[in-house]
């Protein structure tokens, strides 16, 4: 039964190539966006984790 579902899905993918391309491209774009957001959040949370008194530290930037 499951083999039949995959066969039908594969046939539909071959028939509707433009629709398949749009769906796959959208899925890849959403996955890439989630990974980038995860990496940004992971980087922001990881600052000042090595120090015992990390709550007293702050990030400072210098503009030149």
QUIBEL-V197062 format. One line per field, one symbol per residue. ss: DSSP state (H for helix, E for strand, L for the rest). psi: psi as a letter, one per 30 degrees, with the letter a starting at -180 (. if undefined). burial: + if it has 9 or more other C-alpha atoms within 8 Angstrom, else -. A space follows every 50 residues. Layout:
# QUIBEL-V197062
ss: ???
psi: ???
burial: ???
This chain:
# QUIBEL-V197062
ss: LHHHHHHHHHHHHHHLHHHHHHHHHHHHHHHHHHHHHHHHHHHHHLLLLL LLLHHHLLLLLLLL
psi: eeeeeeeeeeeeeeeieeeeeeeeeeeeeeeeeeeeeeeeeeeeffkhff kehfffllkklkk.
burial: ------------+------+------------------------------ ---+----------
